[in-house]
Amino acid sequence: MRIAFHDFVLDLDQRRLSADGREVHLQPKAFELLKALVESRPRALSKDEILAGVWPGTFVNENSLATVVRDLRDALGDDAQAPRYIRTVYGFGYAFISEALELDQADAPPLSSGWRLIHDHREIRLREGDNILGRTGDEVVILDSPTVSRHHAVVRVQGAQATVADLGSKNGTWLGTTGVTTPVPLTANTELRLGSVVLVVRFATHVPSTATDGR
C-alpha cells in the first residue's frame, strides 16, 4: 500500500518514504511510528499504544518515544509548534493530522471518465479513480504554478460522481468560494481553484474511446 500526503509518498510494503521522488531516510522506529499514526488517522494514539506497537515486548520510557517523534518531525520538516503532520495531544499521545490518500496500485490501465478540467484553453481529461493535481511528480496532473503544491489536491472519480479534497497544500483548494479540506462533491460548470490556478469543471456524457489525461 502507498499513501500520499502533501509532498510525500509512504510505501508500507517497501518500507520507504519519498518526497517528490527522492527517498527520505527514516530510522526503523521512526518509520514504525509514522506507519502507526498514518494507519490510525485521524484517531490520536495514546503513548501506551505507541510504545506497545513500536517497541513490542520491550520496556522503554517516554523519553525514547519523544526522541523518535523529534527525529520523525525533522525528517518531515514538521514544526511541533505549528504542525502540519504530527500533532501532540498533550497528556495523551500523538495524531497524524494531514489529509492523506491511498494510491491505487492496480495493474489494469486507467479508464477515462466524462470529467474534464479546463485551464487556459487546455482540456485535462480525468480518469476513473484518483487523479492527483499538483506541480510535479509521477502520475500527477501537472499545473505549472509556484502557488500550487507538489501534491496539492485529489479528484476521485467514480462514474458520474466525483469529489475533490485538499492534500495539505500551502495555498489551499477552493470550489467556488468555499475552501475545501475533506472530500467535497464536484458539479459541472463550477470553478475549482488551486492556489492562484483556476480551472473550470466540465462533465461529458459521451466519453471517447481514446483519451489523453494531460499529464
SERO-4910 file (N, C-alpha, C, O; in steps of 0.05 Angstrom, whole numbers):
BEGIN
 pado doro    nc1    nc2    nc3   cac1   cac2   cac3    cc1    cc2    cc3    oc1    oc2    oc3
  Met    A     17    -24      0      0      0      0     17     25      0     37     27     15
  Arg    A     10     45    -17     24     70    -17      4     92     -9    -19     92    -17
  Ile    A     13    110      8     -3    131     19     10    158     13     33    162     21
  Ala    A     -4    176      0      7    202     -7     -4    223     13    -28    224     19
  Phe    A     14    241     22      6    264     37     25    287     31     49    284     34
  His    A     13    310     23     28    333     15     49    325     -6     42    315    -27
  Asp    A     75    329      0     96    322    -20    107    294    -17    125    286    -31
  Phe    A     96    278      2    107    253      9     91    229     -1     66    231     -5
  Val    A    104    207     -5     91    181    -11    103    161      8    127    156      8
  Leu    A     86    148     24     95    128     43     87    101     32     64     94     28
  Asp    A    108     84     26    103     57     16    106     38     39    129     33     48
  Leu    A     84     26     47     84      9     71     96    -19     64    109    -31     81
  Asp    A     93    -28     39    103    -54     32    134    -53     29    148    -71     38
  Gln    A    144    -32     17    173    -30     13    187    -15     36    211    -13     37
  Arg    A    171     -6     55    181      9     79    199     32     70    222     34     78
  Arg    A    187     49     53    202     72     43    185     97     45    160     95     43
  Leu    A    198    119     49    185    145     48    199    162     27    224    164     28
  Ser    A    185    174      9    197    191    -11    183    218    -12    160    221     -5
  Ala    A    198    238    -22    187    265    -25    195    274    -53    218    277    -59
  Asp    A    175    278    -70    180    287    -97    199    268   -111    217    277   -126
  Gly    A    196    242   -107    213    222   -120    239    216   -106    253    198   -114
  Arg    A    247    232    -86    272    228    -72    267    214    -45    249    221    -30
  Glu    A    283    194    -40    279    178    -15    286    195      9    307    209     10
  Val    A    269    193     30    274    206     55    282    184     75    267    165     80
  His    A    306    187     87    316    167    105    302    169    132    301    190    144
  Leu    A    291    146    141    279    144    167    292    121    183    296     99    172
  Gln    A    298    125    208    306    103    225    282     84    228    259     93    226
  Pro    A    287     58    233    266     38    235    243     46    254    220     43    247
  Lys    A    250     56    278    229     64    297    213     88    287    189     89    292
  Ala    A    226    106    274    212    129    263    192    120    241    170    131    239
  Phe    A    201    101    225    183     91    204    159     77    217    136     81    209
  Glu    A    164     61    238    142     47    251    122     67    264     98     62    263
  Leu    A    133     88    275    116    109    287     99    122    266     74    125    269
  Leu    A    111    130    243     96    143    222     74    124    211     52    132    207
  Lys    A     82     99    207     62     78    197     39     76    217     16     76    208
  Ala    A     44     75    242     22     72    262      4     96    262    -20     93    263
  Leu    A     16    120    261     -1    144    261    -17    147    236    -41    155    237
  Val    A     -5    142    213    -19    145    187    -42    124    185    -64    131    177
  Glu    A    -37    100    193    -57     79    191    -80     84    210   -103     75    206
  Ser    A    -75     98    232    -96    104    252   -110    130    248   -129    137    262
  Arg    A   -101    146    228   -112    173    224   -142    172    221   -152    153    209
  Pro    A   -157    192    230   -148    215    245   -148    211    275   -144    229    291
  Arg    A   -151    186    283   -152    180    312   -125    184    325   -104    177    313
  Ala    A   -125    197    348   -100    200    363    -93    174    377   -110    161    388
  Leu    A    -67    168    377    -57    144    391    -45    153    418    -31    172    420
  Ser    A    -52    137    439    -41    143    465    -11    135    465     -2    119    449
  Lys    A      4    146    484     32    139    487     35    109    492     53     96    482
  Asp    A     17     97    508     18     69    514     14     52    489     28     32    485
  Glu    A     -5     60    472    -10     46    446     15     47    429     23     27    417
  Ile    A     27     70    427     50     73    410     74     57    421     87     43    406
  Leu    A     78     58    447    101     43    458     97     13    454    116     -1    448
  Ala    A     72      4    457     67    -25    453     70    -33    424     78    -56    418
  Gly    A     63    -15    405     65    -22    377     93    -18    365    101    -34    348
  Val    A    107      3    373    133      8    362    155     -7    376    175    -14    363
  Trp    A    152    -12    402    171    -28    418    158    -52    430    156    -54    454
  Pro    A    148    -70    414    132    -93    425    150   -111    443    172   -118    436
  Gly    A    139   -117    467    153   -135    485    178   -123    498    194   -138    510
  Thr    A    182    -97    495    206    -84    506    197    -61    523    179    -45    516
  Phe    A    210    -58    546    203    -36    564    221    -12    556    246    -14    557
  Val    A    208     10    549    223     35    544    207     58    557    183     55    562
  Asn    A    220     79    563    206    102    576    197    122    555    204    119    531
  Glu    A    182    142    563    172    162    545    193    179    532    188    191    511
  Asn    A    217    180    544    238    196    532    246    184    505    253    199    486
  Ser    A    246    157    503    252    144    477    232    152    456    239    157    433
  Leu    A    207    152    464    186    160    445    189    189    436    187    195    413
  Ala    A    195    207    455    199    235    449    222    239    429    220    256    411
  Thr    A    243    223    432    266    224    414    258    216    386    265    229    366
  Val    A    242    194    383    234    185    357    215    205    344    216    209    320
  Val    A    197    216    360    178    237    349    194    260    338    188    270    316
  Arg    A    215    269    352    231    291    343    246    284    317    247    300    299
  Asp    A    256    259    316    270    251    291    251    250    268    258    258    245
  Leu    A    226    240    272    207    239    251    199    266    241    197    271    217
  Arg    A    195    284    260    188    312    252    210    325    236    205    339    217
  Asp    A    235    320    244    258    330    229    258    320    200    263    335    182
  Ala    A    252    294    197    252    282    170    230    294    153    233    297    129
  Leu    A    207    300    165    184    311    151    185    341    147    169    353    133
  Gly    A    204    354    161    205    383    161    181    395    176    171    416    169
  Asp    A    172    381    197    149    389    212    157    406    236    179    404    246
  Asp    A    139    423    245    144    441    268    125    434    290    100    435    287
  Ala    A    135    427    313    119    419    336    100    441    345     78    436    355
  Gln    A    108    467    341     92    489    349     70    496    329     49    507    337
  Ala    A     74    489    304     54    494    283     54    469    265     62    471    241
  Pro    A     44    447    275     47    421    260     30    420    235      7    430    235
  Arg    A     41    407    215     26    400    191     20    370    189      1    362    175
  Tyr    A     36    354    203     33    325    201     29    312    229     10    297    232
  Ile    A     46    318    248     45    304    274     36    323    295     51    342    302
  Arg    A     13    319    306      3    337    328      7    323    355      0    300    358
  Thr    A     17    339    374     19    329    401     -8    332    415    -19    355    416
  Val    A    -18    311    426    -43    312    442    -33    312    471    -28    291    482
  Tyr    A    -32    335    483    -19    338    509    -32    321    530    -56    321    534
  Gly    A    -15    307    545    -24    289    566    -35    263    556    -45    247    572
  Phe    A    -33    258    529    -45    234    518    -26    220    499    -17    198    504
  Gly    A    -20    233    476     -4    219    456      0    237    431      6    261    433
  Tyr    A     -4    224    407      1    238    382    -19    230    361    -32    209    363
  Ala    A    -23    248    341    -42    242    319    -30    252    293    -15    272    292
  Phe    A    -37    238    271    -30    247    244    -52    264    234    -75    255    233
  Ile    A    -46    289    226    -67    309    220    -68    317    191    -86    333    183
  Ser    A    -50    308    174    -51    316    146    -71    299    130    -75    276    137
  Glu    A    -83    311    110   -100    296     92    -82    276     77    -61    283     67
  Ala    A    -91    251     75    -75    230     62    -93    214     43   -117    212     46
  Leu    A    -80    204     23    -94    189      1    -80    162     -3    -56    161     -7
  Glu    A    -96    141     -3    -86    115    -10    -85    112    -40   -105    114    -54
  Leu    A    -61    108    -52    -57    107    -80    -65     80    -91    -58     60    -79
  Asp    A    -78     80   -114    -86     56   -127    -62     44   -142    -49     57   -158
  Gln    A    -56     18   -135    -33      5   -148    -41    -17   -167    -26    -35   -174
  Ala    A    -66    -17   -176    -76    -37   -194    -61    -36   -220    -53    -15   -229
  Asp    A    -57    -60   -232    -41    -61   -257    -58    -55   -281    -47    -50   -303
  Ala    A    -85    -55   -279   -101    -50   -302    -98    -22   -311    -95     -4   -295
  Pro    A    -99    -17   -337    -96     11   -347   -120     28   -338   -142     18   -336
  Pro    A   -115     53   -332   -137     70   -322   -157     75   -343   -151     78   -367
  Leu    A   -183     77   -335   -205     83   -353   -210    113   -353   -210    126   -333
  Ser    A   -216    123   -377   -223    151   -379   -251    155   -368   -267    137   -367
  Ser    A   -257    180   -360   -283    186   -349   -294    210   -365   -281    221   -382
  Gly    A   -319    218   -358   -331    241   -371   -323    267   -358   -331    288   -368
  Trp    A   -307    266   -337   -299    290   -323   -275    304   -336   -256    291   -344
  Arg    A   -277    330   -338   -256    347   -350   -250    371   -332   -267    381   -318
  Leu    A   -225    380   -334   -218    406   -322   -207    423   -344   -190    415   -359
  Ile    A   -217    448   -346   -208    466   -367   -191    488   -354   -199    501   -336
  His    A   -166    491   -365   -148    511   -354   -133    524   -377   -117    511   -391
  Asp    A   -138    550   -381   -123    565   -401   -124    552   -429   -103    548   -442
  His    A   -148    544   -438   -153    531   -463   -142    502   -465   -141    490   -486
  Arg    A   -134    492   -442   -124    464   -441   -145    447   -428   -156    453   -407
  Glu    A   -152    424   -441   -171    405   -431   -156    382   -417   -140    369   -430
  Ile    A   -162    379   -391   -150    357   -376   -171    336   -372   -190    340   -358
  Arg    A   -167    313   -384   -186    291   -381   -179    274   -357   -157    264   -355
  Leu    A   -198    271   -339   -193    256   -315   -201    227   -319   -219    221   -334
  Arg    A   -187    210   -304   -192    181   -306   -208    171   -282   -211    185   -262
  Glu    A   -219    147   -285   -232    134   -262   -212    130   -240   -189    124   -244
  Gly    A   -222    134   -215   -204    131   -192   -193    158   -184   -206    178   -186
  Asp    A   -168    157   -174   -156    181   -162   -138    196   -182   -121    184   -195
  Asn    A   -143    222   -184   -126    240   -200   -113    260   -182   -127    278   -172
  Ile    A    -87    259   -179    -73    278   -162    -66    302   -178    -54    300   -200
  Leu    A    -73    326   -168    -67    351   -182    -44    364   -166    -44    366   -142
  Gly    A    -23    373   -181     -1    385   -167     19    397   -187     14    400   -211
  Arg    A     42    404   -176     63    418   -192     83    399   -204     94    405   -226
  Thr    A     88    376   -192    107    358   -203    103    330   -190     89    327   -170
  Gly    A    115    310   -203    114    283   -192    103    263   -212     90    270   -231
  Asp    A    108    237   -206     98    216   -223     67    214   -220     56    218   -198
  Glu    A     54    208   -242     25    204   -242     10    228   -231    -10    225   -217
  Val    A     20    252   -236      8    277   -226     -2    293   -250     12    296   -270
  Val    A    -26    304   -248    -36    324   -267    -21    350   -262    -25    362   -241
  Ile    A     -3    358   -280     15    380   -275      1    406   -280    -10    411   -301
  Leu    A      3    424   -259     -6    451   -261     18    469   -254     26    471   -231
  Asp    A     30    481   -274     55    495   -271     51    523   -260     49    542   -274
  Ser    A     51    524   -233     48    550   -219     62    547   -192     59    527   -179
  Pro    A     77    568   -184     90    567   -158     71    567   -135     78    561   -112
  Thr    A     45    574   -140     25    574   -119     13    547   -115     -3    543    -96
  Val    A     20    527   -132      9    500   -130     30    482   -116     53    482   -124
  Ser    A     21    467    -96     39    449    -82     45    425   -100     31    419   -119
  Arg    A     67    410    -94     74    387   -110     51    367   -112     44    358   -133
  His    A     40    360    -89     15    343    -88     -5    361    -75     -7    362    -50
  His    A    -22    375    -90    -39    396    -80    -67    386    -72    -76    391    -50
  Ala    A    -80    371    -90   -107    362    -85   -111    336   -101    -95    328   -117
  Val    A   -133    323    -95   -140    298   -109   -169    299   -117   -187    306   -101
  Val    A   -174    291   -142   -202    288   -152   -207    258   -155   -193    244   -170
  Arg    A   -226    248   -141   -233    220   -142   -258    216   -159   -279    227   -152
  Val    A   -256    201   -180   -277    197   -200   -289    169   -197   -274    149   -197
  Gln    A   -315    168   -194   -329    142   -194   -354    145   -212   -375    153   -203
  Gly    A   -350    139   -238   -372    142   -257   -380    171   -260   -363    188   -266
  Ala    A   -406    176   -255   -416    203   -258   -412    220   -233   -421    243   -232
  Gln    A   -400    208   -213   -395    223   -188   -365    229   -185   -348    213   -193
  Ala    A   -359    252   -174   -331    260   -169   -329    277   -145   -347    293   -140
  Thr    A   -308    275   -130   -303    292   -107   -275    303   -109   -257    293   -122
  Val    A   -270    325    -95   -244    338    -93   -237    341    -64   -254    348    -47
  Ala    A   -212    337    -57   -202    341    -29   -174    353    -31   -159    347    -49
  Asp    A   -168    370    -12   -141    381     -9   -122    361      3   -130    344     19
  Leu    A    -96    363     -5    -76    344      5    -56    359     23    -32    354     22
  Gly    A    -66    378     39    -49    392     57    -32    413     43    -10    419     50
  Ser    A    -44    425     22    -29    445      6    -23    470     22    -36    476     42
  Lys    A     -4    485     12      4    510     26    -17    533     21    -23    548     39
  Asn    A    -27    534     -4    -44    557    -12    -73    550    -14    -89    567    -22
  Gly    A    -81    525     -8   -109    518     -6   -122    510    -32   -112    516    -54
  Thr    A   -145    497    -29   -162    488    -52   -190    500    -47   -200    499    -25
  Trp    A   -201    511    -69   -227    524    -67   -246    514    -88   -237    510   -111
  Leu    A   -271    509    -81   -291    502   -100   -312    525   -100   -327    528    -81
  Gly    A   -311    542   -121   -326    567   -119   -313    585    -99   -289    591   -100
  Thr    A   -329    593    -79   -318    610    -57   -314    594    -31   -308    606    -11
  Thr    A   -317    568    -33   -316    551     -9   -289    537     -8   -281    523    -26
  Gly    A   -275    540     15   -250    526     19   -254    496     23   -273    488     36
  Val    A   -237    480     11   -240    451     11   -218    439     29   -195    445     26
  Thr    A   -226    421     46   -207    405     61   -214    375     57   -199    361     42
  Thr    A   -235    366     69   -244    338     65   -259    336     38   -267    357     27
  Pro    A   -264    312     28   -276    309      2   -303    323     -1   -321    321     16
  Val    A   -306    338    -23   -330    353    -30   -338    346    -58   -322    344    -76
  Pro    A   -364    340    -63   -373    333    -90   -368    355   -110   -372    378   -105
  Leu    A   -360    347   -134   -357    365   -157   -383    367   -172   -397    347   -175
  Thr    A   -388    390   -183   -411    393   -202   -400    407   -226   -381    423   -225
  Ala    A   -413    402   -249   -404    413   -274   -408    444   -275   -426    454   -262
  Asn    A   -391    457   -290   -392    486   -294   -386    502   -269   -395    525   -267
  Thr    A   -372    491   -250   -363    506   -227   -333    511   -229   -319    497   -244
  Glu    A   -323    530   -214   -294    537   -214   -280    522   -191   -289    523   -168
  Leu    A   -258    510   -198   -240    497   -179   -214    512   -178   -201    515   -199
  Arg    A   -206    522   -155   -182    538   -153   -161    524   -135   -168    517   -112
  Leu    A   -137    521   -145   -114    511   -130    -93    533   -129    -81    540   -149
  Gly    A    -89    544   -105    -72    568   -104    -84    590   -121   -107    598   -117
  Ser    A    -69    600   -141    -79    620   -159    -89    608   -185    -98    623   -203
  Val    A    -87    582   -189    -95    569   -214   -125    563   -213   -135    550   -195
  Val    A   -139    573   -233   -168    570   -234   -175    550   -257   -166    553   -280
  Leu    A   -190    530   -251   -199    510   -270   -230    510   -271   -242    514   -250
  Val    A   -241    504   -294   -270    501   -296   -277    471   -299   -265    457   -315
  Val    A   -295    462   -283   -303    434   -283   -324    429   -305   -343    444   -307
  Arg    A   -319    408   -320   -338    400   -341   -344    370   -338   -328    355   -328
  Phe    A   -368    363   -348   -375    334   -349   -388    328   -375   -407    341   -383
  Ala    A   -377    308   -389   -388    299   -415   -401    272   -412   -389    254   -400
  Thr    A   -425    269   -422   -439    243   -420   -427    222   -440   -429    198   -435
  His    A   -415    232   -462   -402    214   -481   -372    215   -477   -360    236   -477
  Val    A   -360    192   -472   -331    190   -467   -317    177   -491   -324    155   -498
  Pro    A   -299    191   -505   -285    179   -528   -270    154   -520   -263    151   -496
  Ser    A   -265    136   -539   -252    111   -533   -223    115   -527   -211     99   -513
  Thr    A   -210    136   -538   -182    142   -533   -180    169   -520   -191    188   -531
  Ala    A   -165    171   -498   -163    197   -484   -135    201   -474   -121    182   -468
  Thr    A   -127    227   -473   -102    235   -462   -107    251   -437   -123    269   -437
  Asp    A    -95    244   -415   -101    256   -389    -86    282   -385    -92    295   -364
  Gly    A    -68    290   -402    -55    316   -399    -32    317   -379    -23    338   -372
  Arg    A    -23    293   -370     -1    292   -350     25    298   -364     46    298   -351
***
